[in-house]
C-alpha cells in the first residue's frame, strides 16, 4: 500500500511537469495512418492504459505500413536521460535525448531493421528522466501481432505500430497493441508496473527457481567433444553439484538446422553423453537454433518450401535483408506460419525431450524467426505472429523442460520462454564485460517478473584484473538471474572454484537501481539485504550507497567486517573497473 501511495503521489505531481510529455499531452496528440485518410483511428483510455484500433471506412483495401498512435511534440531538455529497448535482444539505447548511445549492436546498421533515416528508433518501451525524481514511462504492454515502436526526432516523439504493409480490407478493423503511459518519482516503481501489465496480457511461463549449470561454449566453442563434456561432468559431480544443468552448446550438429543428427567432431554419440549426464544425477541441457538452417543442411535441401520466402517465392537468404548469421552463414529461416514447419519444430523438441532426455533448451538465433523483408505461408500474418506460432510449436514439443530465449525479439517473446538472455555474449575482455553488465542490469526489472534473466556465463579465468573479475562477478549476482559456469572446470584453480560456489544457489533477486547510471543498487531477499556499487569508469571514484536499514556490513566476496552503519555507507576512491557487494546483517 505504501508503494502504491508513493507511485500515485509521484504520478500526480508529475502530471504538472513541463516538457509536453504527460497523459494530457498524449490525449491531445494527433493519431493517424500515414497516406490513408479513409482509415479512422480510435483511441480509448482506461486510466493510464490506452487501447487503439483502426477501421477502414473506404470501399477499397489499404496497405498499412505504420500506424501513428501519438504524434507528440515536446520541449524536454536535450540532457533528458533516455533508455529504450529494441526489437532485438542485442540492442539497447541509452544516453540522452540529444545524444542517444547504442548500448549493444546498433539496430539500424547491424540488423538492418527498416526504419526512418531521420529518427532514433526504439521498440517496446522507453523511459525519460528530465531531472532527478522525474521519471516517465512510455511502453507497449502487449505484442500479439504488431511491434510497437518510438520514432525520436528533435522536439518530437511518434508512438508507432508497425503493421508491415498488410492490407486492411474495406470495413475491416484491427486492434493495435495496448499502450501505457505512467510517471513517478520512483523509476523502479514504473518498471514494476510495466512488468505487471505485460504479465496481464502475456501470462508468464513459470519455473520455480533460476537454473544453475555449466556451458561448453566459452571454453570449447564449436569444436566441443564428448570427452570434454564428460570430463567437466566428472568435476561437477565431485566438487560443485549445485551446477545441476550440464549444457552442450553449438558444435554437436553436422549443420545448422539438422539438430537431431550428430556432428563428427563431437564423436557421434551425443545421446550417450546426455544419458551419462542423467545417470550421474544431473540434467541434460542442449543448444538449438530452432528457426535457422544453412543451405547445405538436410532440412533446407529437402523442404525449401518450409522457409520464409522472397517476393519471387524462393527461400529468402538472411544476408539480403539483415545480419547473415555468425557461423555457417547465410542462414534461412523457418516460417512459423507453415503447418509442416511447425510439425517439424514440435518433433525436434519432443524427440530431444522424450528420447534424448533433455530438460533444458537454450534457444539461439530466435530473431530470425521474426525476420523482416520476407513473405509467409499465411500471407495475412505479421512476423510477430509467425514467430509466436513457431515458438508455440517448440513449447508443445519441449513439454516441461526449461526454455531459454537468446538472440530473440524481446517483446514478441512474452509468455513463450522461461528464461531470457539479458545481454550479448560475455568475453574475457574488460570492454565486453562492462557492456554486457550494463545491458543485463538495465533489464533487472524483468527478472523474476517476466522470466528469469540470463546474464550469460560466469568467467573466472583469463587476462582480466582482480578488480575486473570482481566487477563481473558482482554484476552477475546483482542480476538475480541464472548462473552458468563458462570455464573448463578441469583446469579451474581451487580458490576460483570456491568463488564459483558463492553464486549457488542463485538468489532470484535482482538489484533495484534508482537511476540509469547503475552505480548503486539494493538487492532484497527474504530475510537478507545486500547493496552493490559499481565504478564503470577509468578513474577512481567515491560512491555513497544508501542503506535500506541499519546493520553490520560484511563484504560478500572477502568476508571482511565493515562495521555497523546506518543511513549510508561511503566507498572512498573505488578503483577503476571495480565493484563491491555488501551484505547488511
N, C-alpha and C positions, 0 to 999 in steps of 0.2 A: 504494500500500500504506500509506503514511504517513497519507493522508487517511482510509482505511478504519479504521486503528487509532484515529485520533483520534475518528472517528464512533462506533465501538463503545465506546471508553472513556467518551466523554461519555454515551452511552445507558445504559451500566451504572451510572454514577454517579447519573444522574437517575431511575433506577428506584426509588431510595430517597427521592426528593424528596417533600416534603409537599404536600398540597393535594387529593389524591384524583383526580388525572388521570395515571394510569400504566397500563401494559399490564395489570397485575393488577387494577386498578380496573375496567378495561373488561371483563375476563373475568368479573368478579363482577357487573357491571351487568345489570339486567333488560333483556330484549328481548321485544317483543310486538307484536301487531297490535291497535290500539285497537278495542274493540267487537266483536271476533271471536275468542272463546275457542276456537272449533273450528279456527282456523288456527295451526298449530305453526311456530315459528321455530327454525331450526337454524343454529348458528354453528360454523365450524371455523377454527382459526388455523394458519397456516404461517409461523413466525417472527413478524414484526410485521404480517403481512397477514392480514386476516380475510375469509372468504367466507361469505355468508349466503344461505339460501333459506327460502322459506315454503311450507308444504304445507297444503292444505285437507283436514282429516281428517273433515269432516262430509258429510252427504248432499245439501246444497244449495249452490248458488253463493253467493259472498260478495263484495259490493262493497268493495274495499280502497282506502282513500284514502291512508293513511300506514302505513308500517312503521317502528316504533321499533326500530332495531338495538341501540342502547345508551341506557339511561336512567341517566345518570351524575350522582351528587351529588358536590360538591366544596367545598373550603374555601379556594380560591385567593383571595388578597387582591384587593380591588377595583381596586388600581392595576396589576394584571397587564396588560402590554401585549398588545393584541389586533390581529390583522389577519385579515381574511376576504374571500373573493371573493363574487361574486353570480352569479345566474343570467344576468344581462345584463351585457355588457361595460362599460357606462357606470356601473356601480355598484360600490363597494368600501366596506368598513368598516374603520376604524382606531380609534385611541383606546385605551381600557382596558375591562376587563370592567364596571367600574362606570359608565363614561361613554363608550359607543361613539359614534363620529363617522362620519357619511356623508362619504366622500371624493369621491363623484361624485353622480349623481342618486339620491335616496332610492328604493329599490326598491318599498317599500310605497306611497308617495304618488304616484310618477311612473308606474311601470309597473303598479301595482295587482295585482301577483302575489299570489295567495291565500296567506295565512299567518296564524298565530295572532296575535291582537291584543296578547297579553301577553308576546310574546317578540321579541328581536332575532334576525333570521333571516339566516344566511349560506349560501352554496352552494359546494359543491365542495371547499373547503379552508379551514382556519383555523390560525393559529399563536398560541401563548400563551407569554409570557415573564414569569413571576412575578418574576424578578430577572436581573441581568446573568449571562450564561453559562448560563442555564436556559431552553432553548427546546424547545417541544413542538409537534408537528405532528399534526393530525387531518385526514385527507383521503380523498377518493374517487379511485381511480386509474383508473376507467373511467366511461363514460357512454354505454352502448349503447342502453339502453331507459328508464332511470329517472334522475331528478335526485336527487342526494344533498345533503341539507340539514342544517343545525345550528340548533336552537332554543335560544337562550341566555336563561335566566331567572336571577334571583338564586339562587346556590348550586347551579345545575344546568345540564347540557348534555344535550340529547337529539340523538342522531345518527339521522337520519330519511331514509327513502327515500320519495319522492313517487310514489305509484302511481296517482294521478289518478282514483280511483274505478272502475277497471276491475274486472271480475268474475273472480274466481278460482274456477274450476269445482270440483266435488267430485272429490277425488283429484288435482287439478292442483297442480303446483309451479312457482314462479317463482324464478329466481336474481336476487338483488339485485346491485348494483354492488360491486366489490371495494373494501375499506376498508384504510387504512394508518394505524397509529399509530407514531410514532417520536419519540425525544428525543435531543438532542445539545447540547453546548456551542457548536456552530457552527450558526448559522441558515442560512448558505449551503449547508452540507453537507446539511441537512434538505431544502431546496428542490431541490437537485440530485438527491437520492434520489427525491423525488416525481416529477420530470421523467422519470427512468429508468423508473419503474414505469408511468407514463402511456404512455410510448413502447412498452413491452412489450404493453400492451393495445390501443393505437391507434398503429401504426407511423407515424412522421412522413412527410408528403409532402416529398420532397427538392427543394430548389432551391439550387444551389451557393453563391450569394452574395446578400446582401440587395440588392434593386434600388435604383437611384438614378434620379431623374427630376424632372419638373415637373408640377404640378397646376393646373388652371384655376380651382378653386373660390374660393380666398382672395383672388384679385384681380378675378375677373369674376362669380362667383356663378352663379345660374341664367340670367343673360342673356348668357352667353358666346356669342361669334360665331366663325365660321370664320376670319375675318381676324385676330382677336386671337390665336387659336391659332397661325396661320401666322406672325404677327409674332414671337411668342415662340420658335417653332421656328427662325426665322432667327437670333436672338440665340444660342440654344443651339448651333446648328451652327457659328457663328463664334467664340464666346467660351468656352463651357463644355460641350464634347461629352461630358463624363462623365455628364451628365444624360440617360441613354440612353432612358428611357421618357417619352413625352410623353402625359400623361393628360387626356382630355376628361372633365370631371365633369358632374354633374347640370345639365341645361338643353338638351341637344341633342334630347330626345324630345318629342313633342307631348303625351303624357300618361304619368303613372306607370303602367307595365305594358306600354306599347307601345314596346318597346325597339328594334325593327327598323324603326321609322319615324323620320322626322326632323322636328323642330320648325321652324316658320317662322323663329323668332328666330335659329337657327343658320345660316340661309341655304339649307337644303335640300340640302346637299352634304356630309354627314358622311363618306361613303365617299371622296369626293375628297380631303378633308383627311387622312384616315387613310392613303390611298395616297401622299400627298405626304410624310407623316412617314416612311413606309417608304422612299420614293425617296431621301430625304436621308440614309439610313443609320441611322435611329432606329427605336424600337419603338413602334407604336401601342398606346395604353392607353385604357381606357374604363370609366366608372362605370355600374353596373347595380344596380337593386334587384330581385333575381330573384323574390322572393316577393310583392311588393306590387303593387296595382293600384288606381287610383281609379275611382269609379263611372262616369265618362264615358269610360273607356278602351275601345278596341275589344275587348280580350281579356275584359274583365268583361262587356260588353254581349252578346257572342256566346257566352261559355262560363261563365255563372254557376255551373254545376254543378262546375267545377274548384276551387272555393274552399271554405275551411273554413266549416262551416255552424253555425247556431244550433240550438236544440232543436226549432224548428219546421221545419227543413230549408231555411231561406233563408240566403244568404251572410251571414256574421257581420261586421258593421261593427266595426272595431277600437275605436272610441270607446266601445262598450258594455262592453268588458272591460279595456281597457288604454289607453295613450297613443295618441291618434288618428293621430299622424304629424306631421311638421314642415312639410310643404308639400303642397298639393293633397290635403288630407285630407277625410274619414276614409278610411283605407286598408282594403282587403280583402286577405286572404292566401291565396295558392295552397296547396292541400292536397297535400303531398308524398306522400301515400299514394294519390292518384288517378292511375291509369296514364296518362291523357291529359294531365294536368298535368305529369307527368314528361317525357313526349314533347315537350311544349311547351318546357319548360326546356332540354332537351337540344338542341332545334332552334335556340333563340335563340343558345346559346353555340357551337354548331357553325357556324352561319351567320357569327357575328362572328369566329370564329377562322379558318375556311377561306375565306370570301368577303370579309370585311372586313379580314382580316389582323391582327386584334388579338392581341397576345401577352401581355397583362396585363389582368386584370379586377379592378376594385375593386368588391366586392360590398357593398352597404349595406342597412340595414334587415333584416338576416337574422333578427333576433329575432322578427319577425312570422311567419316560417316555423315557429316553435315557439310560436305564440300560444296562451295558455290560454283556457279557457272555451268552446271550440267542440267540434264533432263532426267526425270524419274519415270519409272514404270507407271506409277499413278501420277498423271500429268497435273492433277489438282493439288498435289502435296507440296508443302514447303520443305526446305532442307531440315528444319526443326522437326517436322513430323516424320520425315524419312529416318532421321537419326533415332528418334524416340521409339519408333516401331522396331527398328533393328535392335535397340537395347532391350526392349521388352522380350524379344526372342532370346537374347542372351540370358536374361534373368530366368526365363522358363526353363532353359537347359541347365543353368547353374544351380537351381534348387536352393538349398540352404547355405551355399557357400558364400564367403565374403567376396564382394566385388569392389575393386578399387578402380576408379577412373583416372587416367593420366592423359595429358595432352588432349584434353577434351573441351568441347564447348560448355562453359560452366553453367550458364542459365538453362540451357537445353537439357542438362543432366539432372536437374532437380527431381528427386524421388526415384532415381534409377540406379544409384550407386550407394554403397555403404561407406566408402572412403573416397577422398578427393585429394589428388596430388595438389599441393598448395604452392609449388614453386617449380622453377626449372631444375635441371639436373645439377646436383651438387658436384663439386670438384675439389681437389686438394690444392686450390689456389685461393688466396685471400679475396681477390676481387669477386670471384664466383661465390665464395662463402657469404660474403657481405650481401650480394644481390639476392641470393636465394633466401637468406634470413629475412630480408626486408619484404620480399614477396610473401613469404609464409605469415609473418607477424601481421601484415596488412589484412590477412584473411582469418585472423584468430576468431572473429565474430561468428564464423561458420562452424568452427569445431564444436562437436557435441550438440549442435543445434540442427544443422542441415545434414551432417555426416561427420565422420572422423577425418580430420586433416592428416595428410601425409607430408611431412616436411622434408622428405627424401632421406637417404641413408645417413646414419652416424658414421663419420670417418674419423678415425683417431690416429692414422698414420700419414706420413707424407712430410712435405717441406714447410708446413705451417709452423709459426712460433707457438710457444705455450699459451700466450695470451689469445692468439687467433683460434687455437683449438678450443680453449675455454669459451670464447665467444660463440663458436659454432655449437658447442655442447649446450650452452645456456639458451641459445635460440631454439634448439630442438625441445628442450624442457619447457620453455615458455610457450611453445606451440600447443602443448597439451595433447598432441596427436599421437600418431603411430610411431613405433620405434623399430627401425630395421637396421641391423648392423651391416656395414658395407665393406669391411676389411676381411682379408684372408685370416681367419681366426687361428689357423695353424701356425701363423707367424706373429701373432699379437703378444707383446710383452706382458708379463703378469700384472704390472702396475696399470697398464691400459685396459686389461681385462677387468680389473677392479673398477675402473672408471665406467666401463660399459655396464657393469652390473648396477651402477647407481641410477640408470634410466628405467630399471624394471621394478615393479610393473609400471606401464605408462600411467600417468596421473589422470588423463582425460580432461584436465582443467587447463584452459588457455589463459594467458595473461591478458588483462584489460589495460589498454593504453588510452590516456585521456586525449592525446592528440596524435597527429600523423608523424611527429618526429620519431616516435617509437623509442624514446630514450629510457623511460621508466614505466614500469607496469606492476600490477598486482595479480598474483595467482591465488585464487580462492578454492580450497578443497575442504571437504568435510573434516572438521577438527584440525585443520592445518592452513597456515597462511605463509606465502613467500612473496618476496618482491624481487624484481630484476632490474638491472641497469645496463645500458649499452653505450659504449663510446664508439660511434660509427666512423669517427674522423681519424685524421693522420697526426693529430696533436693531442697532448694530454688535456683532459677536461675534468672539471669538478661537477658532479651531479648530486642533486639533493632529491632523495627518494622519500615521498610521503608515505608514512606508515599508517595502515588502516586501524591499528591498535598498538598500545604499548606492549613491550615484551623484551625478552632476552634474544638477541640476534646471533645467529650462527651462520658462518659461511658454508653453503651446501657442499661445495667441492672439496674444501680443505678441512672442514670441521672446526675451524678456528672460532673461538668465543669472541664476539664483538661487543659484549656488554649489553646492559639494559638501556633501551631508548624509547622515547615516545614522541609523537608528532612527526618527526622526520629524521632521516639518517643521512649524513653527508659523506660522499665518497670523494675525497680530495685527490686531485691530479690523477684521475684514472688514466692508465696507459692507453696509447692509441690502439685501436682494434681489440679492445678488451671488453669483458662483461663480467658482471657479478650476479650471483644468485644467492639470496639471503633468506634463511628460514626465521620466522618470528615465533619464538617459543613462549 
